[in-house]
């Protein structure tokens, strides 16, 4: 790729001017980036290939590579969410059931239990029993992958023409899907029918800053700067967990995704911009919900590290954007 050629040319030039010790350090950094780039196991465990029907029978999940058979898939990543998930699911199902009174609209909700230690799966299965496995399916991951890994696994199992990722805490009003749908429709040119509409909380930033401590505000703006500097430009809020993809855009981006923790949204949008997939940002309602899994200092530190690694790994060729390669 062009970036890789530039990197190797730069290394050649530097080798003519820099001390040997510094060159060795740079070489070791590149080696570490390449070796650590393949440490994430993205293959699917045999137990994760099936879901349970309302009467307890096992059926195989479909593949994102299959043609769509529904209008909308909603992917809900959930880790230890037995208390917050019912509130979100009640709101989502009420909206979706009302919308399905139009017989041309079909949907599914895929709740992804990301290796929870509580009763998240049991809580989610109550909705399967109530609405049926054609509408609510539960994917229980054998081990915790992180939010990005959970969203990826759920997306790979979806059937919809459009795929919405929505947080289990219900911080965004589910009816705001109409706003991100309008955002998607506003994109006039969709190459190969690829487009992404991102919910955004940027319009609430001034109010949230007034409520945050100086330290958390510093972390937030520092993260925004790193996102802009290393990866994604033109998107004010990369981290809102309310994003709508066309099936084609989901296949293109999620098939190339590597990051499984908090910074996965940034890599998704970075990939989208590399492939020239149009992305629109839409203001949505958002409410702070207690019980966040985000630990202010350590989670931001991890995200900052991941942002640097995302850019450097693509820049050095440790990660490549060379088409679909799903391990499912």
N, C-alpha and C positions, 0 to 999 in steps of 0.2 A: 504494500500500500504506500501511498505518497508520504504519510507521516513516518512510516518505518524507514523509508529511504532517507528522509531528512534526518532522522535520529542517527542512522548509521554514518551518514556523511558528517554530521556534527561530531560524532565520536572520533572519526578519522581526523578531522581538523584539530580537535582537542588533543589527540594523541601526539600531535606535532608540537604542542605548546605547553601542556600540563606536566607536572612532575609525575614520576612513575607511581608513587604511593597514592596519589589522587586518582590516577587512571585505574589502578587496581581496585580502589574503593568503588568507583563508578561501575566497573565490571561486576563486582560482587553484588551491587544493588540490582543490576539487571538480572543476574543469575537468580537472586532471591525472588524477584518479581516473577520470573518464569517458573521456578520450582513451586512457589506457593500458589500460583495461579490455578493449579489443577487439584488443589486439596479438597475442594467442595465436591461431594458426591451427589450428583443430580439425578442419579438413576432412581427408579421407583421400586420400592419393596413390594414383594408379591402380595402382601396383605393390603397394600394401598391401591391395588388395581380393581377392587370390588367395593360395592356399597350394599347396605342392607335395605331390603324392601320393608314395607309396613308389617308384613307377616314374618320377617326374620330371614328371608331367603337372600342368598348372595347373587348379585348381578354385576357384570363387568362395566366399568366406566367407559364411555366413548373416548375418542381422541380429538384434540383440537384440529388435527389434520383431516378429520372427516368433514363432509359437507354439513352445514348447519341444519338443524331440524326444529329449532325454536326461534322466537324473536329475541328473547333476552335471557342471558345467564347472569346471575348475581353471585359473586364469589365473596364469602365472608370469612376472612382469616380470624381464628379464635384461639387464644391461649389462656387457659384458666378463666373462662368467661361464663361460668354457670350462673352468676348473679346478674351480669349486665346483658347477656345475650337475649334473654326472653323479652326485654323491653324493646330492643332493636328489632327482633324477629316479629313481634306482635305488630309493630308499626309497619314494617315492610310487607308482611303478609296481608294486612288489611288493605294497604294501598294496591298491591298486585292483584288481589282478588277482585277489588272494585274495578280495576282496569281490565281485567279479563272478562268482564261483562260484555266487552266488545269481543266477539268470538274470533276475530282475526288476530288477537294478541295472545301469545303463548309465552310462558316463562318457566324458569327453574331457579332455585336457590341452592347453592352448594356451600354448606358450612364445613370449613376445613379446621378440624381440631388439630392444632399444631403440637401434638405430644403433651397435652394438658395433664396435670396431676389431680384435677378435680373432676366433676361430673359434666364437663362440657358436652361430651358425646351423648350422654344419656339425656341431657336437656334438649339437644338438637334433634335427637331421634323422636322426641314427642311430637315435633312438627312433621316429621315424616309420617308418623302414624295418623296424625290429624288430617294432613293434606295429601298424603300419598307420595311415593318415591319418584313419581314423574315430576312433582313440583319441588320437593325438598329432599336433597341427598346429602348424606354426611360422609365426608372423607376424613378418616382418622389416621394421622401420620404416626408411624411407629416411633419416631424420635422427633424432638423439637428441631425445626429447621430455621426458625425465625420468620418474621412476617413476610418477607419477600419470598422465601421458600414456600410458605403456605399459600400465598396468592398464586405463585407459579403453578403449583401442583393442582390447585383448584381450576385455574384457567385451562390447563392442559386437559382437564376432564369435562370441559363445558360443551354445550350443544348450541349456544345462541348465535344469532347473526351479530348481536351486540353483546359485549361483556362488560359488566360493571363491577368494579371492586369497591366494597363498602365495609367500613370498620364495624366490629361487633359491639362497640360501645354506643352506637347510635348518635354520635356527636353531630353528624350532619342529618338534617331532616330528610327522610327517604324520598319524599315528594319532590325534592330538588333534583331528582333524576330528570325531570322535565326540563330543567335549566341546562343540564349538561347535554341532553338530547338536542335542544335548540342550538347549543354551541356546535355540536357535531354537524347539524344540518346547515349551519351558517358557513361551513367550509365548502366553497364552491367547487374546488378542484381536489379530488381525492385520487392520487395515483394508485392504480390497482385496488381501488376502494379502501385505501388505508387512511385512517384519521383517528385522532385522540382528542377527547374533550376532558379537561382537568378541572375539577372543582377547586376553588381557591378561597382562602381566608385572608388574602392580602388586604382587602378592604376593611378588615377588622384589626389590622396591625396597630394602628394608633391607639385604639382602646385597650388592646392586650398589653402593649408596652406600659401603659399607665398602671396596670394591675400587677406587673411582674417586678421582681427585684432587679437591681442594677446588674447583678451578676448574670441572671438568666437572659436579660436583654442583651448583654455583651455576647453571650454564647449564641443567641439567635442571629444577631447581625454578623457575627464571625462566621457562622455556618452559611448564611446567605452569600457572603463574600466568597467563600471557598467554592460553593456551588457555581457561582458566576465565573470565577477565575479558572477553575479546572474543567468544568463539565457542561453546564447548561446555561444558555443565555436567552433572555426574552420571556422567561417564566418566573413570576414573582414568588409563587408558592408551589414548590415541587413536592411537599410532604403531605398535602391533604389526601386522606385515604378514600377519596371519592372520585374515581376516574372511569370514564367510559371509552371503550375501544370498539372499533369495528373488528370483526373476527379476523380479517386479513392483517390488521395492524397488531392485534394481539399475538398472532402466529409469528409475525416478523420480529417483534420485540422480545416476547417471552422465550422464544427459541434460542435467543442469543444472550439471555440474562445469566449473570454469574453471581451477583451479590444477593445474599439471602437474608440479610439483616436490615437495619433501619434505612440504609442508604440505597436500597434497591430502587426506590422511585426515581432517584437521580440517574442511575444507570439506565433505567427504562427510557427516560426522556432523552438521555445522551444518545442511546441507540436510535431512537426515533429521529433525532436531528441528523445523525450520521446518514440515515437512509432517506432523508428529506420527507419524512412523514409529517403532514401538517398537524400542528398541535394548537388548540385554542384553550384559553383560560377563562373560566366562568365563575363569577362570585356566587357562593352558596351560603346558606345559614349554617352556623356552627356554634356549638355550646360545649364548654369545658365539662367533661364528665369525670367524676372521681374514679380512681382505680387504674390510672394510666400505667402501662408497663415501661414507659420511658423514664429512665433514671437521668435527671438533668445533666449532671457532669459526665458520667461515664458513657452514657448513650451518645452524647454530643461528641465526646472524644473519639468513640468508635466510628461515628459517622464521618468525622473529619479525616480520620485515617483512611477510611474506605474511599472517600472522594479523591484523595491523592493517589491511592492505588488504582482506582478506576482509570484515571487519566494516564498514569504511567504504564499500566499494563496494556492498554490499547496502543499507546504511543510506541512501546518497544516490541509490539507484536506478540506479547504473552497471551493476550486475548485478541481474537479476530472476528470481524463481522463478515462472514463468508457464506451466509445462507442458513437454511433450516437444518438443525441437527438435534432433534429431540431424542432424549433417552427415555422412552416410555415403553 
